[in-house]
Amino acid sequence: MRLTSRSFETDLELDDIVYVARPSLGAAGSFKFKVQDFIQSAGELIDQWIYVMGGMMLEVQPGSAVIAIGIPPVPVTIPASGNLSTAKALVAATNVATFSLRKNGVEFGTMGFLAAGTAGAFTIGSDTAFNGSSDYLTVHNPASPDPTLALMGFSIWGRR
């Protein structure tokens, strides 16, 4: 690992110990750490998953009805692949049921249930970023709702 600043440049090894001194904070502002511990801690912050929104539908809703709305409180990206989002229905769908996932009213993906299915699957075309302030996420019922799909819940996840 190469550490560079305006005042110095050095190569660091994993077992090296780095001392940080903050004179303005006195002894409480100074600490030491191993480079490998810093790399591990920084790595834990990368691709942190965050719960973006959850919702449920207890009974069949009208066609195209908004069944959930959420505004992520921090910037988050709902990824196209490797998504941790899940959905489950306790009463199975009779037909294929496809719910629209929308960012600010524009579809970016779907949540679907197969006929006789109780496990939902998510399809997201591309990574979709929400700004953490004004962007909002809605889930819309199919235009022709399934007559039996009910007691359904879902959780949508994204990366910080």
N, C-alpha and C positions, 0 to 999 in steps of 0.2 A: 504494500500500500504506500502511495506517495502522498505526503502531506505538504501542501504548498501554501504559503501566504506571501504577503508583500515583503516580509522581513527575512524569511528563511525557506529552505526546501530540504527535505530529508526523506530517506526511504525508511519505512518501519517494518519490522518483522512481527509475526503474531505474538511472540512471547515478550516483546518489548513492553516496558511500562512507561506510560506518559504521565507527566506531572503537570497539572494545571494550577496556576497561581493567579488569584484575583486580588491584588493588593487592596482594592477599594472595599472588598468585603471582609478583609482580615482573614484569620485562620479558617473561618467557616466557609469562605469562598474558594478554598484551595482543596484539591483532591488529586488522587492518582487512580489510574485504571490501566488494565492490560489492553493492548490493541485488539486481541481476539474477543474480549468482552464487549468492547465498543462495537465491533463488527456484528456480533450476535445481537446486541441491543438495537442497532440500527436496522438489522435485517427483520426484526420482529415488527418494526413499524411499516415495512413495505408490504403492500397488498393486504392491509388490515381490512377484514370484512366488517361491515356494519349492517344492522337491521334497518332497512329502508322503510318498509311498510308491511303491514299485515291486514288482513280483512277476512270477513266471512259472509256467507250467504246462507241464511237459515231456511229460506223457502224460495221457490221459483220466483224470479223477478221479471218485470216487463222487458220486452226486447230493447236492446241498446241502452238499458238503464245503467247509470254509473253506480257500481256496487261498492267502490272504495275510492278515496282520494287521500293523498298524502303529500307533504312537503318535506323533503329531507332537510334537517337542520344544519347540515354541513355539506360541503362539496363531496359528491359521491358519483361513482361510475357503475352502472349496471352493465356487467360484461356480456359480450355475445357468447363466449364459450366459458366453460368451467363454472357456470353459475350455480350458487348454492340454494337458489329459490326452490320452494317446495309447495305442493298443494295436495289436499286430501279431501275426498267427499265421503260421507258416511252413507249416503244414498246414491247409488250409481246412476250414471247417465244412461238414457235409453238410446240416444243417438250421439254422434260426435258433437262436442260442445267446445267452441273456440271463443275465448274471452280476449278482448283487445286491451293491450297495455299501451298507454299513451303518455307522452311527455308534452305538456302544454297543449293538449288536444290533438297531437299528431302521433299516429301509431308507430311504435318502434319495435313491438314484439307481440307475442300471444302467449296465453296460458290455455292449454287444451286438455280435454278429457276424451278418451275413446269411448265408443258405445260399450256399455256394460262396465266401464272403467271407473275406478275410484281414486286412482293416482293421477295427478295432473302433471303435465310436462310443459316446460317453457321453451319457446323459440324466440330468440332475439337476434335480429339481423346484424347489428353492429354495436360496438360499445356505445352506451348512451350516458352522457355526463349531465348531472344536475348541479346547479351552481350553489346550492345550500341557502338560497334566499327566496327567489321568485319562481324558480322552476317547480312544477308540480306534476305528480304522477296520478293517473286515474286508471281504474280497471272498469271496463265496460262489458256488460252482459252481451251475449250473441244477439244479433238482430232477430233471429228466430230461436228463442230460448228452449233448451231441452225441457220436456214436461216433467221429468222426475229428478234431475240433478239438484240436490239440496243438502243441507247440513255440510256445506263446503267451506273450508278455510284455507288460507294461503299465507305464505311469508315470502317477501321479495327482499333479496340481499344484494348488496353492492360493495365495491371496494372504495376505501378512502384514498 
